[in-house]
Amino acid sequence: MKLFFNSLKVILILLDNGFFGVGSVEVSVMEGDSVTLYTGVKTNQQEDIKWYFNDIRIAQINGDLNKTCTDVQCNEGTERFRNRLKLDHQTGSLTITHTRNTDSGVYELKIISSSSIRGNIFNVTVHGVSASSQDEMKRKSVKEGETVTLDPGVIRQPSDVMMWYFNDILIAEITGDQSKICTDVQCKEGFRDRLKLDHQTGSLIITHTRNTDSGLYELKIIIIIINNSFGITRVKRFSVSVIDSGLSSGVVAGIVVGVAGVVLLVSAVAAVIYYRHYKSHAEVPKDEDDADNPAPDPNAIPLEDMEHPDSGRGSQ
């Protein structure tokens, strides 16, 4: 009987603190995305924060110490979350990186203090995608001096945060209505006045490309959903190759002028050949006496003679 009353007392305390009244949050992500489950608090040394996945403890912060589960704790040695769990030491939020279909399930948060137990429940569903529709690395190849646009193919929401990295160096960022492009020091003066951002799509535009612009560009899109209860991080990758044209603008211009000159010369020669050919067929050879005895003009012959050519001879 004493055990019954003690158990009832514990249940009443939990109900009084609202733990059993906790609602659940539906979380839907695509396979490969990272998802962060927020606690909504800042931890202190008196609180103990525990995370459970399908009733198995996978992470914990207690005072100044924090740890994520071992392989055994993460589902009996299946290594389900191997090196893919991260804890925010200040808030206790849990991040699952490179999500898989097997990460789908119920995640339970417990925040335990000396006077209360609080928490939340997250129903996480990871949607798989076919190999043909997976977001693979996009490859871009441009000639030196051209402009290249790295388009993530999304419509940016006002609350989304977008961060562009070049070879792991942050070079551009969009937060709310504000945008920031790296300073010359951050970019090692490589992108001085050559970067532009599209606020609607988050696209990065690089003008007057150089060989040194070749490399890996990575875009991180952080999507905050449902009153900051969880966030999704989506990554887009681009491999850019800037090809040296091998010819300077002066050389190209010289080639163009030279070709034009050759075309004009060929046209002139063809015209001379055609003229001579025409003259040789148009002229009729003349006898030496033709110059002294030109051919009679038909218009100068009297009509009578044309009608009766022998009439003059008969009268003689």
C-alpha positions as CSV (number, residue, x, y, z in Angstrom):
1,M,0.0,0.0,0.0
2,K,2.8,2.4,0.8
3,L,4.4,1.7,-2.6
4,F,1.1,2.5,-4.2
5,F,0.8,5.9,-2.5
6,N,4.4,6.7,-3.3
7,S,3.8,5.9,-7.0
8,L,0.7,8.0,-7.0
9,K,2.6,10.9,-5.4
10,V,5.2,10.8,-8.2
11,I,2.5,10.7,-10.9
12,L,0.7,13.7,-9.3
13,I,4.0,15.6,-9.2
14,L,4.6,14.9,-12.9
15,L,1.1,15.9,-13.8
16,D,1.5,19.1,-11.8
17,N,4.6,20.0,-13.7
18,G,2.9,19.3,-17.0
19,F,5.3,16.6,-18.2
20,F,2.5,14.2,-19.3
21,G,0.7,17.0,-21.0
22,V,3.6,17.5,-23.4
23,G,2.5,17.6,-27.1
24,S,4.4,16.2,-30.0
25,V,6.0,17.9,-32.9
26,E,5.9,16.3,-36.4
27,V,9.2,16.5,-38.1
28,S,9.6,15.6,-41.8
29,V,13.0,15.7,-43.5
30,M,14.6,14.4,-46.7
31,E,17.3,11.7,-46.5
32,G,20.7,13.3,-46.3
33,D,19.5,16.5,-44.6
34,S,20.6,17.4,-41.0
35,V,17.9,18.1,-38.4
36,T,18.2,19.9,-35.1
37,L,15.7,19.3,-32.3
38,Y,15.6,22.4,-30.1
39,T,15.1,22.4,-26.4
40,G,14.0,26.0,-26.2
41,V,16.2,26.5,-23.0
42,K,19.6,27.4,-21.9
43,T,21.1,24.9,-19.7
44,N,22.6,25.4,-16.3
45,Q,24.6,23.1,-14.0
46,Q,21.5,22.1,-12.0
47,E,19.7,20.7,-15.0
48,D,20.0,17.3,-16.5
49,I,19.0,17.0,-20.2
50,K,18.4,13.6,-21.7
51,W,17.5,12.5,-25.2
52,Y,15.8,9.2,-26.0
53,F,15.2,7.5,-29.3
54,N,12.5,4.8,-29.2
55,D,13.0,4.6,-25.4
56,I,16.8,4.2,-25.8
57,R,18.9,7.0,-24.3
58,I,21.2,8.4,-27.0
59,A,22.5,11.7,-25.5
60,Q,22.8,13.5,-22.2
61,I,24.1,16.7,-20.6
62,N,24.7,16.8,-16.9
63,G,26.3,19.9,-15.5
64,D,29.4,20.6,-17.4
65,L,29.6,17.2,-18.9
66,N,27.9,16.1,-22.1
67,K,28.0,12.8,-24.1
68,T,26.3,11.0,-26.9
69,C,25.5,7.4,-26.9
70,T,28.0,4.6,-27.5
71,D,27.4,2.2,-30.4
72,V,25.9,-0.3,-27.9
73,Q,23.6,2.4,-26.4
74,C,22.5,3.4,-29.9
75,N,20.4,0.4,-30.6
76,E,22.3,-2.6,-29.4
77,G,25.5,-2.3,-31.5
78,T,23.9,-1.5,-34.8
79,E,26.0,1.7,-35.0
80,R,22.8,3.5,-36.1
81,F,24.0,7.0,-35.1
82,R,27.8,6.4,-35.4
83,N,29.4,9.9,-35.4
84,R,26.2,11.6,-36.5
85,L,24.9,13.0,-33.2
86,K,25.9,16.5,-31.9
87,L,24.8,18.2,-28.7
88,D,24.7,22.0,-28.2
89,H,26.3,22.4,-24.8
90,Q,24.5,25.8,-24.2
91,T,21.0,24.7,-25.1
92,G,21.1,20.9,-25.1
93,S,19.6,20.8,-28.6
94,L,20.3,17.6,-30.5
95,T,21.5,17.5,-34.1
96,I,21.3,14.4,-36.3
97,T,23.5,14.8,-39.4
98,H,23.3,12.9,-42.7
99,T,19.8,11.5,-41.8
100,R,18.8,8.0,-43.0
101,N,15.5,6.2,-43.3
102,T,16.4,4.2,-40.2
103,D,16.5,7.5,-38.1
104,S,12.7,7.7,-38.3
105,G,11.0,7.3,-35.0
106,V,10.1,9.0,-31.7
107,Y,12.7,11.3,-30.0
108,E,11.9,12.2,-26.5
109,L,13.5,15.1,-24.6
110,K,13.6,15.2,-20.8
111,I,14.8,18.3,-18.9
112,I,15.2,17.3,-15.2
113,S,15.8,19.8,-12.4
114,S,15.4,19.6,-8.7
115,S,11.8,21.0,-8.9
116,S,10.4,19.8,-12.2
117,I,10.6,17.6,-15.2
118,R,9.9,19.1,-18.5
119,G,10.2,17.8,-22.0
120,N,9.0,17.4,-25.5
121,I,8.4,14.6,-28.1
122,F,9.4,14.8,-31.7
123,N,8.0,12.4,-34.3
124,V,10.7,12.3,-36.9
125,T,10.1,10.9,-40.4
126,V,13.0,10.7,-42.9
127,H,11.8,10.4,-46.5
128,G,14.0,8.4,-48.8
129,V,14.7,9.7,-52.4
130,S,15.5,7.7,-55.5
131,A,19.1,7.7,-56.8
132,S,18.0,9.7,-59.8
133,S,16.5,12.5,-57.7
134,Q,19.2,12.7,-55.1
135,D,20.9,16.1,-54.9
136,E,24.3,15.2,-56.3
137,M,27.1,17.7,-56.7
138,K,26.5,20.0,-59.6
139,R,29.5,20.7,-61.9
140,K,30.1,24.0,-63.7
141,S,32.7,24.7,-66.3
142,V,33.4,28.2,-67.7
143,K,36.1,30.0,-69.6
144,E,38.2,32.5,-67.8
145,G,36.5,35.9,-67.7
146,E,33.0,34.7,-68.0
147,T,30.3,34.9,-65.4
148,V,29.0,31.8,-63.6
149,T,25.8,31.5,-61.5
150,L,25.5,28.9,-58.8
151,D,21.7,28.3,-58.5
152,P,20.5,26.0,-55.7
153,G,17.1,25.6,-57.4
154,V,15.0,26.7,-54.4
155,I,12.8,29.6,-53.4
156,R,14.2,31.2,-50.3
157,Q,11.8,31.9,-47.4
158,P,12.3,35.1,-45.3
159,S,13.3,33.1,-42.2
160,D,15.8,30.9,-44.1
161,V,19.5,31.4,-43.5
162,M,21.9,30.7,-46.4
163,M,25.6,30.5,-46.1
164,W,28.0,30.1,-49.0
165,Y,31.5,28.5,-48.5
166,F,34.4,28.2,-50.9
167,N,36.9,25.5,-49.9
168,D,35.4,25.7,-46.4
169,I,35.8,29.5,-46.1
170,L,32.6,31.5,-45.5
171,I,32.3,34.0,-48.4
172,A,28.6,35.1,-48.4
173,E,25.6,34.9,-46.2
174,I,21.9,35.8,-46.3
175,T,20.0,36.2,-43.0
176,G,16.5,37.7,-43.2
177,D,16.6,40.8,-45.3
178,Q,20.3,41.3,-44.6
179,S,23.1,39.9,-46.8
180,K,26.9,39.9,-46.2
181,I,29.7,39.2,-48.6
182,C,33.1,38.4,-47.2
183,T,35.8,41.0,-46.7
184,D,38.9,41.0,-48.7
185,V,40.8,39.4,-45.8
186,Q,38.3,36.5,-45.5
187,C,38.4,36.0,-49.3
188,K,42.2,36.5,-49.4
189,E,41.3,39.3,-51.9
190,G,40.4,36.6,-54.4
191,F,36.8,37.7,-54.9
192,R,37.3,41.5,-54.6
193,D,34.0,43.1,-55.9
194,R,33.2,40.0,-58.0
195,L,30.5,38.3,-55.8
196,K,26.7,39.0,-56.0
197,L,23.8,37.4,-54.2
198,D,20.2,36.8,-55.4
199,H,17.9,37.3,-52.4
200,Q,15.0,35.4,-53.9
201,T,16.8,32.2,-54.8
202,G,20.0,32.5,-52.8
203,S,22.1,32.1,-56.0
204,L,25.7,33.1,-55.9
205,I,27.0,35.0,-59.0
206,I,30.8,35.2,-59.7
207,T,31.8,37.7,-62.3
208,H,35.0,38.0,-64.3
209,T,36.0,34.5,-63.3
210,R,39.7,33.5,-62.8
211,N,41.6,30.2,-62.6
212,T,41.8,30.7,-58.8
213,D,38.0,30.5,-58.6
214,S,38.1,26.8,-59.4
215,G,37.1,24.6,-56.4
216,L,34.3,23.4,-54.2
217,Y,31.4,25.7,-53.4
218,E,29.0,24.6,-50.6
219,L,25.7,26.2,-49.7
220,K,24.1,25.5,-46.3
221,I,20.4,26.3,-46.1
222,I,19.0,26.5,-42.5
223,I,15.2,26.2,-42.4
224,I,13.6,27.1,-39.0
225,I,10.1,25.5,-38.6
226,I,7.2,25.6,-36.1
227,N,8.1,28.3,-33.6
228,N,11.8,27.4,-33.5
229,S,11.0,23.9,-32.3
230,F,13.3,22.3,-34.9
231,G,15.4,23.2,-37.8
232,I,16.5,21.5,-41.0
233,T,19.9,22.1,-42.7
234,R,20.1,21.3,-46.4
235,V,23.4,21.3,-48.2
236,K,24.0,22.0,-51.9
237,R,27.4,21.5,-53.5
238,F,28.9,22.8,-56.7
239,S,32.3,22.0,-58.3
240,V,33.5,24.9,-60.5
241,S,36.2,24.6,-63.1
242,V,37.5,27.8,-64.7
243,I,39.3,27.0,-68.0
244,D,42.1,29.1,-69.3
245,S,41.2,30.3,-72.8
246,G,44.9,30.3,-73.7
247,L,44.5,33.5,-75.9
248,S,44.5,37.0,-74.7
249,S,42.0,39.5,-76.0
250,G,44.7,41.2,-78.1
251,V,45.7,38.0,-79.8
252,V,42.0,37.1,-80.5
253,A,41.5,40.6,-82.0
254,G,44.6,40.2,-84.2
255,I,43.3,36.9,-85.4
256,V,39.9,38.4,-86.3
257,V,41.6,41.3,-88.2
258,G,43.9,38.9,-90.0
259,V,41.0,36.6,-91.1
260,A,39.1,39.6,-92.3
261,G,42.1,40.7,-94.4
262,V,42.4,37.3,-96.0
263,V,38.7,37.3,-96.9
264,L,39.0,40.7,-98.5
265,L,42.1,39.6,-100.5
266,V,40.4,36.4,-101.7
267,S,37.4,38.4,-102.8
268,A,39.5,40.9,-104.8
269,V,41.4,38.1,-106.6
270,A,38.1,36.4,-107.5
271,A,36.7,39.6,-108.9
272,V,39.8,40.1,-111.2
273,I,39.6,36.5,-112.4
274,Y,35.9,36.8,-113.1
275,Y,36.4,40.1,-115.0
276,R,39.1,38.7,-117.2
277,H,37.1,35.6,-117.9
278,Y,34.1,37.8,-118.9
279,K,36.2,40.0,-121.2
280,S,37.7,37.0,-123.0
281,H,34.2,35.6,-123.9
282,A,32.6,39.0,-124.7
283,E,35.1,40.3,-127.4
284,V,34.7,39.1,-131.1
285,P,37.8,38.8,-133.2
286,K,38.1,41.5,-136.0
287,D,39.8,41.3,-139.5
288,E,42.4,43.9,-140.3
289,D,40.1,45.4,-143.1
290,D,37.2,45.8,-140.7
291,A,38.6,49.0,-139.3
292,D,38.5,50.6,-142.8
293,N,35.2,49.0,-143.9
294,P,32.8,49.0,-141.0
295,A,29.6,47.0,-141.2
296,P,26.7,49.0,-142.7
297,D,24.1,50.4,-140.4
298,P,20.8,48.6,-141.1
299,N,18.9,51.8,-140.3
300,A,20.7,53.7,-143.0
301,I,19.5,51.4,-145.9
302,P,16.5,52.9,-147.8
303,L,13.2,51.1,-147.5
304,E,13.0,50.7,-151.3
305,D,16.2,48.9,-151.4
306,M,15.2,46.6,-148.6
307,E,11.9,45.7,-150.4
308,H,13.3,45.4,-154.0
309,P,17.0,44.7,-153.8
310,D,17.3,44.1,-157.6
311,S,15.3,47.1,-158.8
312,G,18.3,49.4,-159.2
313,R,20.1,46.8,-161.3
314,G,17.2,46.5,-163.8
315,S,17.0,50.2,-164.5
316,Q,20.6,50.3,-165.6
